[in-house]
Amino acid sequence: MIKIRSTNRPLRIAYLISAVLAVGHGIFIYIMSGGRTAALITNVLVCALVAFSIKVATDITFRRIVNRINTDMEKINQGDLSHLIETKDTGEVKKISVAVNSMLQDICTLIESFLSLSSLIMESTEKVSAAAESASQAMEEISRTVEQIATGASSQANEAQQGVQVMDKLSEQITLVYQNYNSIIDDTRKISELNNIGLQSVKVLRDKSKENYETTEKIFSVVEKLADGIKDIGNFVESIENIAEQTNLLALNAAIEAARAGDAGKGFAVVADEVRKLADQSRKSTEEINLLVNSIQEESVLAIESMEIMRKVSAEQSEAVNQTDNAFSDIANAIDSIVLRIENVNQAVEKMQNDKGEVIATIENISAVCEETAAFSKEVAMTTEHQLKYIDEMKEASSSLSGLVKELDAKLAKYKIK
């Protein structure tokens, strides 16, 4: 808001000049009239009237200028920025008018910039339309690709159905193969040999298991002896701790007696103090040893428990080895039975060989269709990615458009620049 002061330096100067002229004129008249009082009073009144007339005229002129400026500023305040302040005055009023007009021109330039921003909004709208069109094209491409995928899937289903029929026939032949295949005899013989090797391995395992059990018993005995030795160490440590406490008491008594002896017992007091320190160190050491012994005892208890578990596991292992031995024996009997039942399977094998070519051809067709489907799927994925990109661009452009339109509406609604 522009404030115009009710007083002005040029007006104050005009008032001063008028007063000086009036007084000077009165003095001049007084001198010329030879000191006549009536003439002097008359001239002074005339001068005062002239000065008052000048003041009134000046006030009227200043009020007219202020009213005109206020009228112009009111139009500007109402949003008519195209209205400029026109004045023929000079001095500070002229400077104010020039400054206000310059400010109005700057504001008009700023609003024109906002109008340029409106043009950018139109460009953003066009981008949104283009992005929407691209998204539509992408959707059409996706539709076509999906149709191709559906066609390929249908073909794949037909091929798979044929494959199922062929595989059913092949399954029947494979069943006959499993029942009567002559070449299984060789594999059965190999199995029998492996079974014999397994029996030998089980025998070795039985021996090792026995050794393991015996070793476990020895370790268990050693651990028990170790636990007993640790208990003895604990008793020794307790004895040492008692000795340290007694030594500490003796050192304390010696220090008391040395204090009673006065100067003669100072040397003995030093020795008693050192003995007490050694006793304290012994006590601390025995406490640490006691902690270690307790920890070792706890570990030995855990070791004994672990050894008990090992003993149990070893027994179970021995039982498992025996069961394995029995199982290998049963397997050997079963192999002998299988060898007796495998006969007359050559025709079934030949039939299976003939059907194998047809199965392979069908599987190859299915594989080709699967590859085609995979290729179409990749195209769908790529098209979908492009679609998402276009949709994101459209959202960003729409958001930008909304923000720009609101900003322009808020800022340009009340202003007139032309």
C-alpha positions in Angstrom: 0.0 0.0 0.0 1.3 3.5 -1.0 1.0 6.2 1.7 1.2 9.9 0.7 2.1 12.3 3.5 -0.3 15.2 4.1 2.7 17.7 4.3 5.3 18.1 1.6 8.7 19.8 1.6 7.9 22.0 -1.4 4.7 23.2 0.3 6.5 24.0 3.5 9.1 26.0 1.5 6.3 27.8 -0.3 4.7 28.8 3.0 8.0 30.1 4.3 8.7 32.1 1.2 5.2 33.6 1.3 5.6 34.6 5.0 9.0 36.1 4.3 7.6 38.1 1.4 4.7 39.3 3.4 6.9 40.5 6.3 9.3 42.1 3.9 6.6 43.8 2.0 5.2 45.1 5.3 8.6 46.5 6.4 9.0 48.1 3.0 5.6 49.8 3.1 6.3 50.9 6.7 9.6 52.6 5.6 8.0 54.2 2.6 5.1 55.5 4.5 7.3 57.2 7.0 6.2 55.1 9.9 2.5 55.8 9.6 0.7 53.1 11.6 -2.5 52.9 9.7 -0.8 52.3 6.4 1.5 49.7 8.0 -1.5 47.8 9.5 -3.2 47.9 6.1 -0.3 46.6 4.3 0.4 43.9 6.8 -3.2 42.7 6.5 -2.9 42.7 2.7 0.3 40.7 2.9 -1.3 38.2 5.4 -4.3 37.8 3.1 -2.0 37.2 0.1 0.0 34.6 2.1 -3.2 32.9 3.2 -4.5 32.9 -0.4 -1.3 31.2 -1.5 -1.6 28.6 1.2 -5.2 27.8 0.3 -4.4 27.6 -3.4 -1.4 25.3 -2.6 -3.6 23.1 -0.4 -6.2 22.8 -3.1 -3.6 21.8 -5.6 -2.0 19.2 -3.3 -5.4 17.7 -2.5 -6.2 17.5 -6.2 -3.0 15.6 -6.8 -3.6 13.3 -3.9 -7.2 12.6 -5.0 -6.1 11.8 -8.5 -3.4 9.5 -7.3 -5.9 7.8 -4.9 -8.3 7.3 -7.8 -5.6 5.7 -9.9 -4.5 3.5 -7.1 -8.0 2.4 -6.4 -8.4 1.2 -10.0 -5.1 -0.6 -9.7 -6.2 -2.1 -6.4 -9.3 -3.5 -8.2 -7.1 -5.4 -10.6 -6.9 -3.0 -13.6 -3.1 -3.2 -14.1 -3.4 -1.6 -17.5 -4.3 1.8 -15.9 -1.1 3.9 -15.5 -0.8 7.1 -13.4 -0.6 10.2 -15.6 0.6 13.4 -14.0 2.1 16.7 -15.2 3.4 17.5 -11.8 7.1 17.5 -11.0 9.2 16.7 -8.0 8.3 13.9 -5.6 4.8 13.4 -7.0 6.4 12.7 -10.4 8.9 10.3 -8.9 6.0 8.4 -7.2 4.1 8.2 -10.4 7.1 6.9 -12.4 7.9 4.3 -9.7 4.3 3.0 -9.5 4.0 2.8 -13.4 7.3 0.9 -13.5 6.0 -1.5 -10.9 2.7 -2.0 -12.9 4.7 -2.7 -16.0 6.7 -5.4 -14.1 3.6 -6.9 -12.8 2.1 -7.0 -16.3 5.3 -8.7 -17.6 4.9 -11.3 -14.8 1.3 -12.0 -15.7 2.4 -12.4 -19.4 4.9 -15.0 -18.1 2.0 -16.7 -16.4 0.1 -16.7 -19.7 3.2 -18.4 -21.3 2.8 -20.9 -18.5 -0.7 -21.5 -19.7 0.8 -22.4 -23.1 2.9 -25.0 -21.4 -0.2 -26.4 -19.8 -1.6 -26.9 -23.3 1.6 -28.7 -24.3 1.2 -30.9 -21.2 -2.4 -31.7 -22.2 -1.2 -32.7 -25.6 1.4 -35.0 -24.0 -1.4 -36.6 -22.0 -3.4 -37.2 -25.1 -0.4 -38.7 -26.9 0.3 -40.9 -23.9 -3.3 -42.0 -23.8 -3.2 -42.8 -27.5 0.1 -44.8 -27.0 -1.5 -46.7 -24.1 -4.5 -47.5 -26.3 -2.1 -48.9 -29.0 -0.3 -50.9 -26.4 -3.5 -52.4 -25.2 -4.4 -53.4 -28.8 -0.9 -55.0 -29.1 -1.5 -56.8 -25.9 -4.8 -58.1 -27.1 -3.3 -59.4 -30.4 -0.5 -61.0 -28.4 -2.9 -62.7 -26.0 -4.9 -64.0 -29.0 -1.7 -65.5 -30.4 -0.9 -67.0 -27.0 -4.4 -68.5 -26.8 -3.9 -70.1 -30.3 -0.6 -71.5 -29.3 -2.0 -72.8 -26.0 -4.8 -74.5 -27.9 -2.4 -76.2 -30.3 -0.3 -77.2 -27.3 -3.3 -78.7 -25.6 -4.0 -80.8 -28.7 -0.4 -82.0 -29.0 -0.4 -82.7 -25.3 -3.6 -84.8 -25.7 -1.9 -86.8 -28.4 1.1 -87.2 -26.2 -1.1 -88.5 -23.4 -2.6 -91.1 -25.7 0.8 -92.2 -26.9 2.1 -92.2 -23.3 -0.8 -94.4 -22.3 0.2 -97.0 -24.8 3.8 -96.6 -23.8 2.9 -97.0 -20.2 1.3 -100.4 -20.9 4.4 -101.5 -22.7 6.6 -100.2 -19.8 4.4 -102.2 -17.4 5.2 -105.3 -19.4 8.8 -104.3 -19.4 8.9 -104.0 -15.6 7.2 -107.4 -15.4 9.1 -109.4 -18.0 12.2 -107.4 -19.1 15.0 -109.9 -19.7 17.8 -107.5 -19.4 16.9 -106.9 -15.8 18.7 -110.2 -15.1 22.1 -108.5 -15.6 21.1 -105.7 -13.3 19.8 -108.2 -10.8 23.1 -110.0 -10.8 24.8 -106.7 -10.2 22.4 -106.1 -7.4 23.3 -109.5 -6.0 27.0 -108.7 -6.1 26.3 -105.3 -4.5 24.2 -107.1 -1.9 27.1 -109.4 -1.1 29.4 -106.4 -0.8 26.8 -104.9 1.5 26.8 -108.0 3.7 30.6 -107.8 4.0 30.3 -104.1 4.8 27.7 -104.9 7.5 30.1 -107.4 9.0 32.9 -104.8 9.1 30.4 -102.3 10.5 29.4 -104.8 13.2 33.1 -105.2 14.2 33.6 -101.5 14.2 30.5 -101.0 16.2 31.8 -103.4 18.8 35.1 -101.6 18.9 33.3 -98.3 19.3 31.2 -99.7 22.1 34.3 -101.0 23.9 36.1 -97.6 23.3 33.1 -95.8 24.7 33.2 -97.9 27.8 36.8 -97.1 28.3 36.3 -93.4 27.8 33.4 -93.5 30.2 35.6 -95.1 32.8 38.4 -92.5 32.3 35.8 -89.7 32.6 34.5 -91.1 35.8 38.1 -91.3 37.2 38.7 -87.8 36.0 35.6 -86.6 37.8 36.8 -88.3 41.0 40.2 -86.7 40.6 38.5 -83.3 40.2 36.6 -83.9 43.5 39.9 -84.6 45.2 41.4 -81.4 43.8 38.4 -79.5 45.2 39.1 -81.0 48.6 42.8 -80.0 48.3 41.8 -76.5 47.3 39.4 -76.3 50.3 42.3 -77.3 52.6 44.6 -74.6 51.0 41.9 -72.1 51.5 41.6 -73.0 55.2 45.3 -72.7 55.5 45.3 -69.3 53.9 42.6 -68.1 56.2 44.6 -69.3 59.3 47.7 -67.7 57.9 45.8 -64.5 57.5 44.7 -64.7 61.1 48.2 -65.4 62.3 49.5 -62.5 60.3 46.9 -60.2 61.8 47.7 -61.4 65.4 51.4 -60.9 64.6 50.7 -57.3 63.4 48.8 -56.6 66.6 51.7 -57.9 68.8 54.2 -55.9 66.7 52.1 -52.8 67.3 52.2 -53.5 71.0 56.0 -53.9 70.9 56.4 -50.4 69.6 59.6 -49.5 67.6 61.1 -52.9 68.4 58.4 -54.7 66.6 58.3 -52.6 63.4 60.4 -55.0 61.4 58.2 -57.9 62.5 55.1 -55.9 61.6 56.4 -55.5 58.0 57.0 -59.2 57.8 53.5 -59.9 59.2 52.0 -57.5 56.6 53.8 -59.3 53.8 52.6 -62.7 55.2 49.1 -61.3 55.3 49.3 -60.2 51.7 50.6 -63.6 50.6 47.8 -65.2 52.5 45.3 -62.9 50.7 46.8 -63.8 47.4 46.6 -67.5 48.3 43.0 -67.1 49.2 42.2 -65.3 46.0 44.1 -67.9 44.0 42.3 -70.7 45.8 39.0 -69.0 45.0 39.9 -68.8 41.3 41.0 -72.5 41.4 37.8 -73.4 43.1 35.8 -71.7 40.4 37.8 -73.5 37.7 37.3 -76.8 39.6 33.6 -76.2 39.9 33.4 -75.4 36.1 35.4 -78.6 35.4 33.1 -80.6 37.6 30.1 -79.3 35.7 31.8 -80.1 32.4 32.7 -83.6 33.7 29.0 -84.1 34.7 28.0 -83.1 31.2 30.7 -85.4 29.8 29.4 -88.3 31.9 25.9 -87.6 30.6 27.2 -87.4 27.0 29.0 -90.7 27.5 25.8 -92.3 28.8 24.1 -91.1 25.6 27.0 -92.4 23.5 26.7 -95.8 25.3 23.0 -95.9 24.5 23.6 -94.8 20.9 26.3 -97.4 20.5 23.9 -100.1 21.7 21.2 -98.9 19.3 23.8 -98.8 16.5 24.7 -102.4 17.2 21.0 -103.3 17.0 20.6 -101.4 13.8 23.6 -103.2 12.3 22.0 -106.5 13.2 18.8 -105.4 11.5 20.7 -104.2 8.5 22.3 -107.6 8.2 18.9 -109.3 8.3 17.7 -106.8 5.7 20.5 -107.7 3.3 19.8 -111.3 3.8 16.1 -110.7 2.9 17.3 -108.7 -0.2 19.4 -111.6 -1.3 16.4 -114.0 -1.1 14.2 -111.5 -3.0 16.8 -111.1 -5.8 16.9 -114.9 -6.2 13.1 -114.8 -6.5 13.2 -112.0 -9.1 15.7 -113.9 -11.2 13.4 -116.8 -11.4 10.4 -114.7 -12.6 12.1 -112.6 -15.3 11.4 -114.3 -18.7 9.9 -113.8 -22.2 10.0 -110.0 -22.5 11.7 -109.4 -25.9 8.5 -108.6 -27.9 7.4 -106.0 -25.3 10.8 -104.3 -25.6 10.6 -104.2 -29.4 7.1 -102.6 -29.2 8.3 -100.1 -26.7 11.2 -99.1 -29.1 8.7 -98.6 -32.0 6.5 -96.4 -29.9 9.4 -94.4 -28.6 9.9 -92.6 -32.0 6.3 -91.4 -32.0 6.6 -90.2 -28.4 9.7 -88.3 -29.2 8.1 -86.6 -32.2 5.1 -85.6 -30.1 7.2 -84.2 -27.4 9.2 -82.2 -29.9 6.0 -80.6 -31.2 5.0 -79.8 -27.7 8.4 -78.3 -27.0 8.2 -76.1 -30.2 4.8 -74.8 -29.1 6.1 -74.1 -25.6 9.0 -72.1 -27.1 6.5 -70.1 -29.2 4.4 -69.5 -26.1 7.4 -68.3 -24.2 8.3 -65.9 -27.0 4.8 -64.5 -27.0 4.9 -64.2 -23.2 8.0 -62.1 -23.5 6.3 -59.8 -26.0 3.4 -59.5 -23.6 5.7 -58.6 -20.8 7.5 -56.0 -22.9 4.3 -54.5 -24.1 2.9 -54.3 -20.6 6.0 -52.5 -19.4 5.6 -49.9 -22.2 2.0 -49.6 -21.2 2.8 -49.0 -17.6 5.3 -46.4 -18.6 2.8 -44.6 -20.8 0.2 -44.7 -18.0 2.7 -43.2 -15.6 3.6 -40.4 -18.0 -0.1 -39.7 -18.4 -0.7 -39.6 -14.6 2.3 -37.2 -14.2 1.1 -35.0 -17.0 -2.4 -34.9 -15.6 -1.2 -34.1 -12.1 1.0 -31.3 -13.5 -1.9 -30.0 -15.6 -4.2 -29.9 -12.6 -1.7 -28.0 -10.4 -0.8 -25.5 -13.1 -4.5 -24.8 -14.0 -5.3 -24.2 -10.3 -2.3 -21.9 -9.9 -3.1 -19.8 -12.9 -6.8 -19.6 -12.0 -5.9 -18.3 -8.5 -3.4 -15.8 -9.7 -4.8 -14.4 -12.9 -8.5 -14.2 -12.2 -8.5 -10.7 -10.6 -6.1 -8.9 -12.9 -6.5 -6.9 -16.1 -3.4 -6.2 -18.1 -4.7 -4.9 -21.4 
